[in-house]
Amino acid sequence: MAASKFPLNSFCGAANSGIDTKWLAVLVIIVSLAVFAIALIVSMLDVRTNRLSNSLDDANNELIKLALHDNLTRLPNRVLLSDRLEQAIHRAQRNHSEFAVLFLDLDGFKAINDMHGHHVGDLLLKEVSHRLLVSKREGDTAARLGGDEFVVLLEPSTPGISAAFAQRLIDTIEQPYEASNNFLQISTSVGIAIYPQDGQTEHELMINADAAMYHAKKQGRNGYCFFEHGMNADVHLQMQMQQNLRQAVDRNELVLHYQPKVIAPNGPMTGMEALLRWQSPDYGFLSPDRFLPLAESSGLIVPIGNWVINEACRQMRVWYDQGHRDWTMAVNLSAVQLEHDSLVEVVRSALTQHSLAPSHLVLEITESTAMRDAEASLKVLNELSALGVSISIDDFGTGYSSLLYLKRLPANELKIDRGFITELAQGNDDEAIIQAIIALGKTLGMRIVAEGVETLGQQELLTRLGCNTLQGYLLARPAAPDALLETITLLAERAEPTLVTT
């Protein structure tokens, strides 16, 4: 309006005939309000656009995080670990420094998963991940590859620092856990590879750390091992053997040999113990110590163990039909089998399939297996005992047991570990230990079996001490059913009426 210029004495011709001033005011107000509304709408759209942009950025960041981190533990995953390994290699090359790759695998995690369920297993993995994060240094990377496998990248690091960290990690992880009111314990095996001597690339370092971890498991688990050249060849052999073992049942390569058990001192026979063998076309005739640890670590022990139970019941039925109706068949159970949900049904099914009375089957578990999770073991063993199956505590005297739990176990038999029998002589400590075991077993109403009897002196002394049953090479070696016919006949001939201590 300030820019407007009007000549002197001019007037507006529309003053009397133009728009009414009231309507003009209304029009101006409406137009102004419209302008304000449009400005407000544009402003609101701008705010919403900004919010949408921020949401998209957040979603994109979350997707990137999900792509680079493990969904369960939120630790870096294999993809992010690979990137950080590549960066560590570049830094080490520039600085001429070393760093370490630690490959961790939890010992016995599958058994916990099978026994307590995946929910408890997931909670355990989260707690292990937390302990890894607390233990590592700032700047180090702790990642989860999947399952129960973890990797820690220590940068920089020397062999000495790596060994100290690995031991600290092992001590931390083996501390007890509580998950859904379950008190658990687990250990870990650690393999260590050092850059550059143990690998120049990410792939080499990971492969070699994995090989060292596998070697740590072979040495007894719950420990660490540095990579050494030659380990990879051993790992390749074990992986190939594991693959062949998976097919052994289908290919009928597994066989059972049987070792007689006789009433002390000379018989008659009271039963057999089934002992697993693998007749491999690639590796020859293998005893259990060559492949059972591999079966346990890979989870194959469950289907193999199920086959053993079924085959032993089948063979026992054959002998029963041949007139040996007072014999029993003993089958060893591993810790993994005892913790598996299907064990009771597998035993019931095998007995039913072969029309075998439960009293003919004896299930042997080691003392350490029974005490590993005493309450859980007690539950399963009570269910098996309810079927009518006998329970034997094997290798007694070598583990750590609680007499409180031992007397609650529905066991009918104690087997004295062969370690006490080997050096047994009159008057030595082994004799005193065996006397104590026999006294304990008989107080609890159990039969006493001594295994590993190899000399006449052992046979005579064990009989005098009160063992009910003897088993060992002196009496009979394990053999296939057909090869046992002569042994069975010989034992029957030399058996004589014997006063058996009960």
Number of C-alpha atoms within 10 A of each C-alpha: 4 4 4 5 7 7 6 6 5 7 9 8 8 9 10 8 8 10 11 12 10 9 10 12 12 12 12 12 12 12 12 12 12 12 12 12 12 12 12 12 12 12 12 12 12 12 12 12 12 12 12 12 12 12 12 12 12 12 12 12 12 12 12 11 16 14 15 18 21 19 13 13 18 16 23 24 23 19 14 18 23 15 12 17 21 14 12 22 21 12 16 17 14 9 9 10 16 20 22 25 27 30 31 27 23 23 19 19 20 21 20 20 17 16 18 17 13 13 12 20 21 17 17 23 20 16 17 21 21 15 14 21 17 12 16 16 14 10 10 15 21 23 26 25 19 11 13 19 15 23 26 21 23 24 22 17 19 15 15 9 13 24 19 10 18 25 15 12 22 20 14 17 22 17 11 11 17 13 15 11 8 10 10 15 18 18 20 27 26 32 27 30 29 23 23 17 10 21 16 13 13 18 12 14 25 22 18 28 31 27 28 29 29 25 25 23 22 13 13 9 19 20 20 27 22 21 24 15 10 10 18 19 11 13 18 12 12 15 13 11 17 18 11 17 22 16 12 18 15 9 11 11 16 20 17 19 19 23 25 27 27 24 21 26 24 22 21 21 21 17 24 23 23 26 20 20 19 22 15 17 10 8 10 9 13 14 13 13 10 12 17 19 15 19 20 19 18 13 16 17 22 21 13 20 21 17 17 21 24 19 17 23 29 18 17 25 21 13 14 16 10 9 10 15 14 11 19 22 25 26 22 20 21 17 19 22 22 21 21 18 14 13 21 17 12 16 21 17 14 20 22 13 12 16 12 17 14 21 15 21 26 24 23 22 23 23 22 19 20 25 18 15 15 17 14 14 19 18 13 17 23 17 16 21 21 12 16 16 24 23 24 27 28 26 21 22 21 15 13 12 17 11 10 8 14 18 14 13 21 21 25 18 23 27 28 24 20 19 14 21 21 15 13 21 15 13 8 10 13 17 19 14 15 23 16 13 18 25 16 16 20 16 10 15 14 22 20 25 25 29 21 20 21 16 14 12 13 21 23 13 16 27 21 13 16 20 27 21 25 28 26 20 14 14 23 20 14 18 17 14 13 8 12 18 11 10 16 14 11 13 18 15 12 11 17 12 9 12 10 14 13 11
